[in-house]
């Protein structure tokens, strides 16, 4: 009976040693630096949500949501009905769709990051890198990527060239 107990202890000691070593390797050696961005004195979640809504209202161009909904409708009506062979046959169309999809995903990723930061009470400045990147994505998606995709699929709906002299 004692040999069984000694055998169990013999297996448990190395197992505990490996567990302690693995635990010490997975814990960070340096503590994460405390964020130096200013915190708002927002005591309630509603105030944080209001701040985020005001921030997004100032950042988001008024036309963006219309363009975004058009893109989703367009993708469902055209791109999602195409087979993989049809998309692969035209590499320009494939890359244009990929670009629109990537920009749209980036917009929602920045949007979620800013929402989390605002929910934590952080005051996000207009010069913040995520705000600047979000604005760039809005602009690139709305003015370049989506119109290019529409022109590839439906050339007769291509945005006409505008000469500034005639404006």
N, C-alpha and C positions, 0 to 999 in steps of 0.2 A: 504494500500500500504506500509506503514512504517513497518508493522509487517512482510511482505514478505522480506524486506531488512534486518530487524533485524534477521530473521531466516537464511537467507543466510550468514550473517556475523557470526552468531552463529555456523554454520557448517564450515565456512572457517577458523576461528581461531583455533579450535582443529586440523584441517587438517594441517594447517601451522606448528603448534607446533610439531605434529608427524613427519612431513617432516624434520624439523630442527633437531630433535632428531635422526632420522634415518640417516641423512646425517652426523652428528657428530660421530655416531657409526661406519659408514663405512669408514671414513677417518682414515689413520694410525696415531697413536699417536706420533711415532718416525719416523723421516726422515730416509730413507734408506741410509746406509753408502756408501760413494763414493768408487768405486772400486780402489784398490791400485795397480792394475796391470799396467805396463807401456803401454803408448799409443805410437803408431807409428806416425811419422809426415807425414802421407800419406794424400795428399790433394785431390787425385782423387780416384774415385771408382775403376778405372782400376788398380791402384797401389795396392789397398786392395785386389782385386781379384787375382792379380799376386802373392801377398804374400801368400794368401790362397792356390793357386795352387802349389806353391813351397813347402809349409808346407805339403800338402797332398802327394806330390810326395815323400817326404822324409819319411813320416810315413807309407804309404800304401805299403805292400809287393807286389812285382811284380806279384806274382801268384794270388793275391786275386781276381781281377776282373774276371779272367778265372773261378775260383772256384765259384764265385757268379753267373755268367751266367749259369754255369753248374747246380747249385742248382735250379735256376729258371726253366730251361728247364726240369730238373728231376722232380720237383714238379708238373709242368703242365702235364708231361707224366705219372706220377704215382699217386701221393698223391691226386691231385685234381680230378682224375677220380674215386677214391675210394668213396664208400658211407660212411656215418657216422657209419653205423653198422660195416663195414669192419675195419675202423680205431679204433673203440671202442673195437672190439673183441681182438685186439692185443695192450695191454696197453704199451708195450715197444716201439712199432712203433709210437703210439700216442705221447708218451713223447719225443721220439727222434725228431719227426717232430716239436713238440712244442718248443723244445730246439733250433733247427735250425731257426725256425721262430722268436723266441725271440732274438737270437743273431743277426740275420739279421736286425731286427728292431732297435736294440740297436746301431748297426753300423751306420745306417742312421740317427738316433737321434743324436749321437755324431758328426757325419759329419755336420749336420745342425747347431748344437750349435757352432761348431768351425767356420763355415762359417759366422754366425751372428757376432761372436766376432771379426773375422778378418775384416768384413765389417764395424764395428764400429771403426776400427783402432787399435785394441788391439794387442799387440805382444804376441803370444802364445808360451810358451817355451815347449821344448820336455819333461820336467819334470812335466808339467801340468797334473792334475788328469784326465781330459777328454782325453788327448792324450794317457796317459797310459792305461786308460780303453778301448779306441778305439783299441790300439795295442793288448790288451788282447783279445778283441772280435774277431779281425782278426785271431789271432792265434788259439783260441779255435774253431771258426767256421771252419776254413780251415783244421786244423790238427786232429780234434776230432769229432765234432758234425756232419758235413756233411758226412765224410767217414763212421761213425757209421750208419747213416740213409741209405746210399747206401747199406751197408752190410746187413741191415735188409730186405730191399725190394728185392735186387738182390744179394743173397749170393755168386753167382759165380763171381761177380765183387768186392768182398771184397778185401781190400788192404792186400797184403801178409805180413806176419810177416818177418821182416828183422833182422837177427842176426848180430850184429855189428862186430863179429869176422870175418865174411865172406865178409865184405865190404872193 
